[in-house]
Amino acid sequence: MIWVSDVKFSPPVDVGDRLELEIENVAPNGNGIAKIDDFVIFVPKAKAGSKIKVIIERCARTFAHARRIE
């Protein structure tokens, strides 16, 4: 049996990365939700269906927070 803690996981983004994302959905708190290969990126006040440019500000194992730059 393999435990998740035994598997090394590297997020597809790093702090400081600049990306163009499509917002797929909006969370109940108003953050836009984008995904890269099932990795979730939250963007404050982004609307579903919009394409925006962001910079990654915080990154965890399974999700990241970004802010709009344009």
PyMOL commands that set and color helices and strands:
alter all, ss='L'
color gray80, all
select helices_A, chain A and resi 4-6
alter helices_A, ss='H'
color red, helices_A
select strands_A, chain A and resi 18-22+25-26+32-36+39-43+51-59+63-68
alter strands_A, ss='S'
color yellow, strands_A
deselect
rebuild
show_as cartoon
